[in-house]
Amino acid sequence: MKKTCIAGLSGLLFVIACISQAAGEMPRQADTARKCAICHYRWVYTFFVERRGTPIAPFDDSRDTAGDPEMCLSCHDGSVRDSRAEICNDPVHRIGVRPSRRVIIPEKFPLDANGAMQCTTCHTPHAAAVQGDSLVDFFLRAPNPNSSFCTQCHVDQAGGKKSGNHPLDIAAAGNTAVIREAGGIFGSEPRNRIICETCHLAHGGITGSFLVLPVENTQTPFILCEACHTKNPGKGAPAGKGFSHPVDTKPGSAASVPAAWSAGDNIVLGTAGEIVCRTCHRPHQAKGKEFLLCGPAGKDALCLHCHPDQAPVAGTAHDLRLSAPGYKSSAGAPGPCSSCHAVHDAPQKEYLWAAPQGPPFLSARDRDIAGDTANLIVSLCTGCHRQDGVAARHVPRDSLHPEAFYTRAPAAAALLQKNNVCLYTREGRCSPQGGIVCATCHNAHQWRPAAAQGPGVHEEGTAATSFLRTGVARGLCAVCHGADGLFNYLHFHARTGRAQKKAPFPFGEQ
């Protein structure tokens, strides 16, 4: 009896519904409850049934406007929540454009009818509930623990260094408070866990890459890379303990920065032309994966790009890959530059020196000349050129020039400058108040002057082809020695040679 009544009631309701619909008494419309019609206003009777516009909204059934940016902003303009600072005034995640080929959009993240991204690609008020009755944060279409939402589309930005990307899910060091104050977010365990949103903001970033802090504007109080890595990033040692290539400063005369790396990437400089971290490093899709280098592959390839005057060292006796196989400096297995220099973690600030330093004196005569005061340039050279060094077969008997020269140096200043002759202070800086040391006469990066337009050749040198600089004999030695200048220049390290009959060399002639 009970079942019969229920069946009869169901049939009666069905008949009434059909009759009402046929008579036009029941509107053919979707749910017009206020909570839905706020966004889906075309579900309202006037649009949905009568198919006409209103004084405040024209009729248009060619597309669903519920997910348009204007619809989102109608509430996020302050009437419900003021999100204008993030949505209107700052770079935000791109909408209204089709995703690039580098981005993979899952099916659950809908695009509009033109295949372009909109706010509703990532957000929906119908977000699934997680852990009780709470909705997914920010009405995202999927949970986002540790920025996992981002990597569903940006798959090429993950994978760590093996994919040429900045590592994720590791603990950040440095001044993390600065990043937090700028809006950056760290993940869960480990503490200060780096996630996508540590560096990027989908809404409210300050650059086209949606970064929380600038990487190119050196006039700002904080640079994003330096917040964690400092200006002296360390690879093996704690950050800031060694010396690193200068950043946030314009290239000096020793460097010539091209517009692009040979591999094709444009070279990034600061807003005023300064060298910044991004000049050499690329946080995503880096070609040099191990250290996220943005230039060509190969040991020290970036160095040779910007320091062409030093590039001829490759293939010479100072290329320790050839002349001292197996040698390692603090920078590791050598390339043509890292035999002696380290871009990061350099023990010596001057010249970013990473090779061993040797004694400042090679003889009692040198000690008498220097008055027991060390000279950095000499110590850099004697790190190899000493009895137990890798250049033990090339140890000069004497290495220092008498300081009597200094009394004539000011009078010869114009001549020294004209011939690019450099005198060095005891701290290793080129200065008119300096003295004659190894680097005054020798160019450690160029085997012979004729090799200036290309790499040198690994060969044993003569008195005239041992990394000697041009112009020194005429522009320096002749100031004091006159006609004997060239002979003394070529035989400076050999007392017996200097004592021989000297060939004429009139001052002022080649």
C-alpha positions as CSV (number, residue, x, y, z in Angstrom):
1,M,0.0,0.0,0.0
2,K,2.8,2.4,0.9
3,K,4.7,1.7,-2.3
4,T,1.6,2.2,-4.3
5,C,1.0,5.7,-2.8
6,I,4.6,6.8,-3.4
7,A,4.4,5.7,-7.0
8,G,1.1,7.5,-7.4
9,L,2.5,10.7,-5.9
10,S,5.5,10.6,-8.2
11,G,3.4,10.2,-11.3
12,L,1.1,13.0,-10.2
13,L,4.1,15.4,-9.7
14,F,5.5,14.5,-13.1
15,V,2.1,15.3,-14.8
16,I,1.8,18.6,-13.0
17,A,5.4,19.5,-14.0
18,C,4.7,18.7,-17.6
19,I,1.4,20.7,-17.7
20,S,3.0,23.7,-16.0
21,Q,6.0,23.8,-18.4
22,A,3.7,23.5,-21.4
23,A,1.6,26.3,-20.1
24,G,4.7,28.5,-19.6
25,E,4.1,28.8,-15.9
26,M,7.5,27.2,-14.9
27,P,10.5,29.2,-16.2
28,R,13.1,27.5,-18.3
29,Q,16.1,28.8,-16.3
30,A,19.0,27.6,-14.3
31,D,19.5,28.2,-10.6
32,T,18.8,31.9,-10.1
33,A,19.7,31.9,-6.5
34,R,21.6,35.0,-5.5
35,K,24.9,33.2,-4.8
36,C,24.9,31.9,-8.4
37,A,23.4,34.9,-10.3
38,I,26.1,37.2,-8.9
39,C,28.4,35.7,-11.6
40,H,26.1,33.8,-13.8
41,Y,23.8,36.8,-14.3
42,R,22.7,35.3,-17.7
43,W,20.8,32.7,-15.8
44,V,18.4,35.3,-14.6
45,Y,14.9,35.0,-16.1
46,T,15.2,38.1,-18.4
47,F,18.3,36.7,-20.2
48,F,17.8,33.0,-19.9
49,V,14.1,32.8,-20.9
50,E,13.2,36.1,-22.5
51,R,16.6,36.4,-24.2
52,R,16.8,40.1,-24.0
53,G,19.1,42.6,-22.2
54,T,18.5,45.0,-19.4
55,P,19.3,48.7,-18.9
56,I,22.6,47.7,-17.2
57,A,23.7,44.7,-19.3
58,P,23.2,44.0,-23.0
59,F,22.1,40.5,-24.1
60,D,24.9,38.3,-25.5
61,D,24.7,34.6,-25.6
62,S,27.8,34.0,-27.7
63,R,29.9,33.3,-24.7
64,D,29.6,32.7,-20.9
65,T,30.8,35.9,-19.2
66,A,30.9,34.4,-15.7
67,G,34.7,33.9,-15.9
68,D,35.7,37.1,-17.6
69,P,38.3,39.3,-15.8
70,E,35.7,42.1,-15.6
71,M,33.4,39.8,-13.7
72,C,36.1,38.9,-11.2
73,L,37.0,42.5,-10.8
74,S,33.4,43.5,-10.1
75,C,33.9,42.0,-6.6
76,H,37.6,42.4,-6.3
77,D,37.5,46.1,-6.8
78,G,36.7,46.7,-3.2
79,S,33.0,46.0,-3.2
80,V,33.7,42.6,-1.7
81,R,37.4,42.4,-1.5
82,D,40.0,44.9,-2.6
83,S,42.5,43.1,-4.8
84,R,43.3,45.9,-7.1
85,A,46.9,46.2,-6.0
86,E,47.5,42.7,-7.2
87,I,45.1,42.5,-10.2
88,C,45.3,46.0,-11.7
89,N,48.6,47.7,-10.8
90,D,51.3,45.1,-10.8
91,P,52.4,42.4,-13.3
92,V,50.1,39.5,-12.9
93,H,49.9,36.0,-14.4
94,R,49.0,36.5,-18.0
95,I,45.3,36.2,-19.1
96,G,43.7,36.8,-22.4
97,V,46.6,35.1,-24.2
98,R,47.1,31.5,-25.4
99,P,49.7,29.5,-23.4
100,S,53.1,29.1,-25.0
101,R,54.3,25.7,-26.1
102,R,56.4,25.5,-23.0
103,V,53.3,25.3,-20.8
104,I,51.2,22.2,-20.5
105,I,47.6,23.0,-19.4
106,P,45.8,20.0,-17.7
107,E,42.2,19.4,-18.9
108,K,40.9,20.4,-15.5
109,F,42.2,23.9,-16.0
110,P,39.8,25.3,-18.7
111,L,40.7,27.8,-21.3
112,D,38.2,30.1,-23.0
113,A,36.6,29.6,-26.3
114,N,39.7,31.1,-28.1
115,G,42.1,28.8,-26.2
116,A,43.3,31.7,-24.0
117,M,43.9,31.8,-20.3
118,Q,41.4,33.6,-18.0
119,C,41.1,34.0,-14.3
120,T,38.9,30.9,-14.3
121,T,41.7,28.8,-15.7
122,C,43.2,28.6,-12.3
123,H,40.4,29.8,-10.0
124,T,36.8,28.7,-9.5
125,P,34.3,29.5,-6.7
126,H,33.3,25.8,-6.9
127,A,36.7,24.7,-5.6
128,A,36.7,21.2,-4.1
129,A,36.6,21.0,-0.3
130,V,39.8,19.7,1.4
131,Q,40.3,18.6,5.0
132,G,36.8,19.2,6.3
133,D,34.7,22.0,5.0
134,S,37.4,24.5,4.0
135,L,37.9,25.3,0.3
136,V,41.2,25.2,-1.5
137,D,43.1,28.4,-0.8
138,F,42.3,31.3,-3.2
139,F,39.6,29.1,-4.8
140,L,42.3,27.3,-6.9
141,R,41.1,24.4,-9.0
142,A,43.5,22.1,-7.2
143,P,45.4,22.0,-3.9
144,N,48.7,23.9,-3.9
145,P,51.0,22.4,-1.2
146,N,54.6,23.6,-1.8
147,S,53.6,25.2,-5.1
148,S,52.5,21.9,-6.7
149,F,49.8,23.8,-8.5
150,C,52.3,25.8,-10.4
151,T,54.3,22.8,-11.6
152,Q,51.2,21.2,-13.1
153,C,51.5,23.6,-16.0
154,H,55.1,24.8,-15.7
155,V,56.7,21.4,-15.9
156,D,59.8,22.8,-17.6
157,Q,60.6,25.0,-14.5
158,A,61.0,22.0,-12.2
159,G,63.5,19.2,-12.0
160,G,66.3,21.1,-10.3
161,K,69.8,21.5,-11.7
162,K,69.7,18.3,-13.8
163,S,67.0,20.2,-15.8
164,G,68.9,23.5,-15.8
165,N,66.5,25.0,-13.1
166,H,67.0,26.4,-9.7
167,P,66.6,23.7,-7.1
168,L,63.2,23.5,-5.3
169,D,62.3,21.8,-2.0
170,I,65.6,22.6,-0.4
171,A,66.2,24.9,2.6
172,A,67.0,28.5,1.8
173,A,69.9,30.3,3.5
174,G,70.5,34.0,3.9
175,N,68.0,36.8,4.7
176,T,64.7,35.0,4.2
177,A,62.9,37.7,6.2
178,V,63.4,40.1,3.3
179,I,61.7,37.7,0.9
180,R,58.8,37.2,3.3
181,E,58.3,40.9,3.7
182,A,58.1,41.2,0.0
183,G,55.4,38.6,-0.3
184,G,57.5,35.5,-0.9
185,I,56.2,32.2,0.6
186,F,58.3,29.3,1.8
187,G,57.1,25.8,1.9
188,S,56.7,23.2,4.7
189,E,59.4,20.9,5.8
190,P,62.3,21.5,5.7
191,R,62.2,24.9,7.3
192,N,62.5,27.8,4.7
193,R,61.8,25.3,1.9
194,I,62.2,26.9,-1.5
195,I,59.1,26.7,-3.7
196,C,57.9,28.5,-6.8
197,E,56.2,31.1,-4.7
198,T,59.4,31.9,-2.8
199,C,60.5,33.9,-5.8
200,H,57.4,34.3,-7.9
201,L,53.9,35.8,-7.2
202,A,51.0,35.0,-9.5
203,H,49.5,38.3,-8.4
204,G,51.6,41.3,-7.5
205,G,55.1,40.6,-8.8
206,I,57.3,43.5,-9.6
207,T,58.7,42.3,-12.9
208,G,57.5,40.6,-16.1
209,S,58.6,37.4,-14.4
210,F,56.4,38.1,-11.4
211,L,59.4,38.2,-9.0
212,V,58.9,39.3,-5.4
213,L,62.2,41.3,-5.5
214,P,64.1,42.8,-8.4
215,V,67.1,41.1,-9.9
216,E,68.3,43.9,-12.2
217,N,67.6,47.2,-10.4
218,T,70.7,47.6,-8.2
219,Q,69.3,50.9,-6.8
220,T,66.7,49.0,-4.7
221,P,67.6,48.0,-1.1
222,F,67.5,44.3,-1.8
223,I,68.2,42.0,-4.8
224,L,66.4,38.7,-4.9
225,C,69.4,36.5,-5.7
226,E,71.5,38.2,-3.0
227,A,68.8,37.8,-0.3
228,C,69.8,34.1,-0.2
229,H,73.2,34.0,-1.8
230,T,74.7,37.3,-0.7
231,K,77.2,39.2,-2.9
232,N,79.7,36.5,-2.2
233,P,78.0,33.3,-2.8
234,G,79.9,30.1,-1.9
235,K,79.7,26.8,-3.5
236,G,81.6,24.6,-1.0
237,A,81.9,27.1,1.8
238,P,79.1,29.0,3.5
239,A,77.9,32.0,1.5
240,G,79.9,35.2,2.1
241,K,83.0,33.5,3.4
242,G,85.1,33.9,0.2
243,F,85.4,36.5,-2.5
244,S,83.4,36.6,-5.6
245,H,83.2,38.3,-9.0
246,P,82.0,41.9,-8.4
247,V,78.3,42.4,-8.9
248,D,76.0,45.4,-9.0
249,T,78.8,47.4,-10.6
250,K,79.6,48.4,-14.2
251,P,82.2,46.4,-16.0
252,G,85.7,47.9,-15.8
253,S,88.3,48.3,-18.5
254,A,89.4,44.7,-17.9
255,A,86.1,43.4,-19.3
256,S,84.2,43.8,-22.6
257,V,80.7,42.4,-22.2
258,P,79.0,41.5,-25.5
259,A,75.3,41.8,-26.2
260,A,74.8,38.0,-26.3
261,W,76.5,34.7,-25.4
262,S,77.6,32.6,-28.4
263,A,74.9,30.1,-27.4
264,G,72.3,32.7,-28.3
265,D,71.1,34.0,-24.9
266,N,71.0,37.7,-24.5
267,I,73.3,39.0,-21.8
268,V,71.4,40.5,-18.9
269,L,72.8,43.6,-17.3
270,G,71.4,45.8,-14.5
271,T,69.2,48.8,-15.3
272,A,72.2,51.0,-15.4
273,G,74.5,48.6,-17.2
274,E,75.8,46.8,-14.1
275,I,76.9,43.2,-13.9
276,V,74.3,41.3,-11.8
277,C,73.9,37.7,-10.9
278,R,71.6,37.2,-13.9
279,T,74.5,38.3,-16.2
280,C,76.1,34.9,-15.8
281,H,73.3,32.7,-14.2
282,R,69.9,31.7,-15.4
283,P,67.5,30.3,-12.9
284,H,65.5,28.3,-15.5
285,Q,66.5,26.4,-18.6
286,A,70.2,27.2,-18.1
287,K,72.6,25.8,-20.6
288,G,75.3,25.2,-18.0
289,K,73.2,23.1,-15.8
290,E,75.5,22.4,-12.9
291,F,76.0,26.1,-11.9
292,L,73.0,27.4,-13.9
293,L,75.2,29.3,-16.3
294,C,73.4,31.0,-19.2
295,G,76.3,31.0,-21.6
296,P,78.1,28.4,-23.7
297,A,79.2,25.1,-22.3
298,G,82.8,24.4,-21.4
299,K,85.1,25.2,-18.5
300,D,85.6,29.0,-18.2
301,A,83.8,29.7,-21.4
302,L,81.9,32.6,-19.9
303,C,85.1,34.2,-18.6
304,L,86.7,34.2,-22.1
305,H,83.6,35.8,-23.5
306,C,83.9,38.9,-21.5
307,H,87.7,39.0,-21.0
308,P,89.0,38.7,-24.6
309,D,92.3,40.3,-23.7
310,Q,93.0,37.3,-21.4
311,A,91.7,34.7,-23.8
312,P,95.1,34.1,-25.5
313,V,96.2,32.2,-22.3
314,A,94.4,29.1,-23.7
315,G,97.0,26.8,-25.1
316,T,100.0,28.5,-23.6
317,A,102.3,27.3,-20.8
318,H,100.0,29.1,-18.4
319,D,97.1,26.9,-19.5
320,L,97.8,24.4,-16.7
321,R,95.5,21.8,-18.4
322,L,98.5,21.4,-20.8
323,S,101.6,22.3,-18.8
324,A,100.6,20.7,-15.5
325,P,98.0,17.9,-16.0
326,G,96.4,16.9,-12.8
327,Y,96.9,20.2,-11.1
328,K,93.9,21.6,-9.1
329,S,93.3,25.0,-7.5
330,S,90.7,25.8,-5.0
331,A,88.4,26.2,-7.9
332,G,88.8,22.5,-8.8
333,A,90.1,21.0,-12.0
334,P,91.4,23.8,-14.1
335,G,90.2,25.4,-17.2
336,P,92.3,28.1,-18.9
337,C,91.1,30.6,-16.2
338,S,90.3,28.6,-13.2
339,S,93.8,27.3,-12.9
340,C,94.5,30.6,-11.1
341,H,91.2,32.3,-10.5
342,A,87.8,31.5,-8.9
343,V,84.6,33.3,-9.7
344,H,83.2,32.4,-6.2
345,D,85.0,31.3,-3.0
346,A,88.3,32.9,-4.0
347,P,90.6,32.9,-1.0
348,Q,92.3,36.1,-2.3
349,K,90.2,39.2,-3.1
350,E,92.7,40.7,-5.5
351,Y,92.4,39.1,-8.9
352,L,90.0,36.5,-7.3
353,W,93.2,34.4,-6.8
354,A,92.6,30.7,-6.2
355,A,96.1,29.2,-6.8
356,P,98.7,28.8,-4.1
357,Q,100.6,31.9,-3.1
358,G,104.4,31.6,-2.8
359,P,107.2,33.4,-1.0
360,P,107.5,37.2,-1.6
361,F,111.3,36.8,-2.1
362,L,113.3,34.3,-4.2
363,S,116.8,35.5,-3.1
364,A,118.6,37.4,-0.4
365,R,119.0,40.2,-2.9
366,D,115.2,40.4,-3.3
367,R,114.8,40.6,0.4
368,D,117.3,43.4,0.7
369,I,115.6,45.3,-2.2
370,A,112.1,44.9,-0.6
371,G,113.2,45.7,2.9
372,D,111.5,42.6,4.2
373,T,108.1,43.8,2.9
374,A,106.0,41.4,0.9
375,N,104.6,42.1,-2.5
376,L,101.3,40.4,-3.5
377,I,102.1,40.2,-7.3
378,V,105.4,38.4,-6.6
379,S,103.6,36.0,-4.2
380,L,101.0,35.1,-6.9
381,C,103.7,34.2,-9.4
382,T,106.0,32.3,-7.0
383,G,103.0,30.1,-6.0
384,C,104.0,28.1,-9.1
385,H,107.5,29.5,-9.9
386,R,109.3,28.1,-6.9
387,Q,111.4,25.0,-6.3
388,D,108.4,22.9,-5.1
389,G,105.8,24.4,-7.5
390,V,104.4,23.2,-10.8
391,A,106.8,25.6,-12.6
392,A,109.9,24.5,-10.7
393,R,111.8,24.4,-14.0
394,H,111.2,28.1,-14.5
395,V,112.3,29.8,-11.2
396,P,114.1,33.1,-11.7
397,R,117.2,33.6,-9.6
398,D,116.2,37.2,-8.8
399,S,112.7,38.7,-9.2
400,L,112.6,42.2,-7.9
401,H,113.9,45.4,-9.3
402,P,115.8,47.9,-7.1
403,E,113.6,50.6,-5.7
404,A,116.0,53.3,-6.9
405,F,113.8,53.4,-10.0
406,Y,111.0,55.1,-8.0
407,T,112.8,58.4,-7.9
408,R,112.5,58.7,-11.6
409,A,109.0,57.2,-12.0
410,P,107.1,60.5,-11.6
411,A,109.1,62.2,-14.3
412,A,108.3,59.3,-16.7
413,A,104.6,59.0,-15.9
414,A,103.5,60.3,-19.3
415,L,105.8,57.8,-21.1
416,L,104.6,54.9,-18.9
417,Q,101.0,55.7,-19.7
418,K,101.6,56.0,-23.4
419,N,103.2,52.6,-23.5
420,N,100.6,50.9,-21.2
421,V,103.3,50.2,-18.6
422,C,101.9,49.4,-15.1
423,L,103.6,49.7,-11.8
424,Y,102.2,47.8,-8.8
425,T,101.8,48.6,-5.2
426,R,102.6,46.1,-2.5
427,E,98.9,45.3,-2.3
428,G,98.8,44.4,-6.0
429,R,97.2,47.4,-7.5
430,C,98.4,49.2,-10.6
431,S,99.5,52.7,-9.6
432,P,102.1,55.3,-10.6
433,Q,103.3,55.1,-7.1
434,G,104.0,51.4,-7.5
435,G,107.2,49.5,-8.3
436,I,108.5,47.1,-11.0
437,V,107.4,43.5,-10.3
438,C,106.7,40.4,-12.4
439,A,103.5,41.7,-14.0
440,T,105.1,44.9,-15.0
441,C,107.1,43.1,-17.7
442,H,105.2,39.9,-18.1
443,N,101.6,39.4,-19.4
444,A,100.6,36.1,-17.9
445,H,97.8,35.7,-20.4
446,Q,99.7,36.1,-23.6
447,W,102.6,34.0,-24.7
448,R,104.0,36.4,-27.2
449,P,102.8,39.8,-28.6
450,A,102.1,38.3,-32.0
451,A,99.5,36.0,-30.4
452,A,97.2,38.9,-29.5
453,Q,94.6,38.0,-32.1
454,G,94.3,34.4,-31.2
455,P,95.3,31.7,-28.6
456,G,99.0,31.1,-28.0
457,V,100.9,27.8,-28.5
458,H,102.2,25.6,-25.7
459,E,105.9,25.8,-26.2
460,E,109.1,26.6,-24.3
461,G,109.9,30.3,-24.4
462,T,113.0,32.3,-25.2
463,A,114.2,35.5,-23.6
464,A,112.0,37.3,-26.1
465,T,108.9,35.1,-26.0
466,S,108.2,34.5,-22.3
467,F,104.9,36.3,-21.8
468,L,106.7,39.6,-22.3
469,R,104.8,42.9,-22.7
470,T,105.4,45.2,-25.6
471,G,106.6,48.7,-25.0
472,V,108.2,48.0,-21.6
473,A,111.9,48.2,-22.9
474,R,111.4,51.5,-24.6
475,G,108.8,53.0,-22.3
476,L,110.3,51.9,-19.0
477,C,113.7,50.4,-19.0
478,A,115.1,53.1,-21.2
479,V,114.0,55.8,-18.7
480,C,117.0,54.9,-16.6
481,H,119.2,52.6,-18.8
482,G,119.0,54.5,-22.0
483,A,120.7,52.5,-24.8
484,D,121.0,49.5,-22.5
485,G,117.3,49.3,-21.8
486,L,116.4,46.5,-24.3
487,F,119.3,44.3,-23.3
488,N,118.6,44.6,-19.6
489,Y,114.9,44.0,-20.3
490,L,115.6,40.7,-22.0
491,H,118.2,39.5,-19.5
492,F,116.7,40.9,-16.3
493,H,116.7,37.6,-14.5
494,A,120.2,36.5,-15.6
495,R,123.1,38.3,-13.9
496,T,125.7,36.8,-16.3
497,G,123.6,38.0,-19.3
498,R,123.4,41.5,-17.9
499,A,127.2,41.6,-17.4
500,Q,127.9,40.7,-21.0
501,K,128.7,43.3,-23.7
502,K,125.5,45.1,-24.4
503,A,124.2,45.9,-27.8
504,P,123.3,49.6,-28.5
505,F,119.7,50.6,-28.0
506,P,119.4,54.4,-28.3
507,F,116.7,55.9,-26.1
508,G,113.6,56.8,-28.2
509,E,114.2,54.2,-31.0
510,Q,112.5,50.9,-31.5
